[in-house]
Amino acid sequence: MNLRQISIESAESIKAQITEEEVLAALKKLGQNGAPGPDGFQVSIIVKCWYFMKTDIMRVVKVFEDCGFIDWRLKFTFIILIPKKEIVEEVKDLSPISLTGIVYKDISKVFAERIKPLLHSVISPHQTAFIKGRQILDSILVDNECLDSILKDKNPGIICKIDLEKAFDNIKWSFIDQVLQAM
């Protein structure tokens, strides 16, 4: 299998030590006034108080770099149901909001920002979902055009609908590691 690969320099840049500047820049790219974390703080508060909170936050980042995991207490997520209207009569009248730890989101954002410039070199040009500038509906439109063409020209053919709803419920991490190392 010919996998697209990134350069050794790019791989090293992903693994480089996380800097204070990266952490702050990633914080600023997160939604500043979105749902607060389980601690009740919004990202904007952390950014405004960065000058005295940075030491503790960078300590958490350093532990993550050294150990390869984030403290379980920082990964807690609480789901809160916020009413969409004044009188709640059904569950659909509530909107779930996920309250996730900001430091946890920030570390993830740092890596997302590091990987973003490399995506074009490893993602197939045929991938349509989850890539900036591409739409998930593009492939559906192409499928529809193919179907219309087959029907219009009265060509025989088979159309298969594959349900991928449960396809990603289980992940074999050793396989992911092998693919990423190959790339």
Secondary structure, DSSP 8 states (H G I E B T S, - for coil): -------HHHHHHHHS---HHHHHHHHHHS-TTS---TTS--HHHHHHTHHHHHHHHHHHHHHHHHHSS--GGGS-EEEEEEESSSS--SGGGEEEEEEE-HHHHHHHHHHHHHHGGGHHHHS-TT--SSSTT--THHHHHHHHHHHHHHHHHT----------TTTTS---HHHHHHHHHH-
